[in-house]
Amino acid sequence: MKIEVFEDAVAAANKGAAVIAAEARAAVGARGRFVMAVSGGHTPWLMLQALATQDVPWHAVYVAQVDERVAPSGDPDRNLTHLRESLLGHVPLPADHVLPMPVESADLQQAALDYAQTLASVAGSPIVLDLVHLGLGADGHTASLVPGDPVLDVIDADVAVTGIYQGRQRMTLTYPALNRARRILWLVAGSDKVPALCRLRDAEPSIPAGRVIQAQALVLADRAAAADL
């Protein structure tokens, strides 16, 4: 795992945008398409706003979700709502290249299976995403892989449905899907992340984030989060 530290969250977000754009250009040149999955959060929205200004071959890009809250369309709790506001509404991405998690389905378990099939249709089987962007919670969670949830033990599915966390049930990529990605891009900001970032660096399996494979991982952290590194 490589860790880069920046003065503030904006600088880390701008670097993240540049990394994604470079990975997209390389993937399209090598394989004809770039499939990325993004997480939610304030700093990631800054990154995606910056990504909209980068040189990206949007015609060959697919944007999927790492996780999503079970909530109605347009709800401010939905990651998709902010993804549209920060990125999708500002770039010439083909409409069918946006792959939202089907969390409005009446049958969430079937919807998770369906989403895995959607990803397989663009990222192969088994699914190999070109880039997965992850955040880090103060409690050590990443994606919607949260401490104590049974979804942490899922090894036979790439997409799963969690229990209730902070008032919402969620759909999330699982460790098998995350750990096959060609690149993991962590974006970590804020002083509340100091202990968790140290534990991530040390690959502590006691936190969910520590179980994500680090070989292809790049961490972009602001100075506040990296205070104890």
Secondary structure, DSSP 8 states (H G I E B T S, - for coil): -EEEEESSHHHHHHHHHHHHHHHHHHHHHHHS-EEEEE--SHHHHHHHHHHTTS---GGGEEEEESEEES--TT-TT-HHHHHHHHTGGGS---GGGEE---TT-S-HHHHHHHHHHHHHHHHTTTT--SEEEE---TTS-BTTB-TT-GGGG--S-SEEEEEEETTEEEEEE-HHHHHT-S-EEEEE-SGGGHHHHHHHHTT-TTSGGGGS--TTEEEEEETTTTTT-
